């Protein structure tokens, strides 16, 4: 790992049925579910993802990402710099 590489991490608490929109995401961003259950939709990807605690996904394409909490949830968003 390059010592000059830094990751920006955003921790979110989402109440049930709340949404979080991340605009113009670059490939490599990670969405991690810490608690609860979340639904993740990635622009230009016909497949949606459901994440449970301990599960994560890496965004593969540039575009918007929508995260919906199906229950109260804790989510981490990690941007690669």
GINORRA-V570493 format. One record per backbone hydrogen bond with DSSP energy under -1.0 kcal/mol. NH is the residue of the N-H (numbers start at 1). CO is the residue of the C=O. E is the energy in kcal/mol with one decimal. If there is no record, write none. Layout:
nh=NH co=CO e=E
nh=NH co=CO e=E
This chain:
nh=5 co=2 e=-1.6
nh=8 co=79 e=-1.8
nh=10 co=77 e=-2.8
nh=12 co=75 e=-3.4
nh=14 co=73 e=-2.7
nh=17 co=69 e=-3.2
nh=18 co=15 e=-2.5
nh=20 co=67 e=-2.3
nh=22 co=65 e=-3.0
nh=25 co=63 e=-2.8
nh=28 co=59 e=-3.0
nh=29 co=26 e=-1.3
nh=30 co=78 e=-2.6
nh=31 co=57 e=-2.6
nh=32 co=76 e=-2.9
nh=33 co=55 e=-2.7
nh=34 co=74 e=-3.0
nh=35 co=74 e=-1.6
nh=38 co=51 e=-2.2
nh=39 co=68 e=-2.9
nh=40 co=49 e=-3.5
nh=41 co=66 e=-2.7
nh=43 co=64 e=-2.9
nh=45 co=42 e=-1.3
nh=49 co=40 e=-2.5
nh=51 co=38 e=-3.0
nh=54 co=33 e=-2.4
nh=55 co=52 e=-2.4
nh=57 co=31 e=-2.1
nh=59 co=29 e=-3.4
nh=63 co=25 e=-1.8
nh=65 co=22 e=-2.5
nh=66 co=41 e=-2.6
nh=67 co=20 e=-2.6
nh=68 co=39 e=-2.8
nh=69 co=18 e=-2.5
nh=70 co=37 e=-2.7
nh=71 co=37 e=-1.0
nh=73 co=14 e=-3.0
nh=74 co=35 e=-1.8
nh=75 co=12 e=-2.4
nh=76 co=32 e=-2.9
nh=77 co=10 e=-2.9
nh=78 co=30 e=-2.8
nh=79 co=8 e=-3.2
nh=81 co=6 e=-1.1
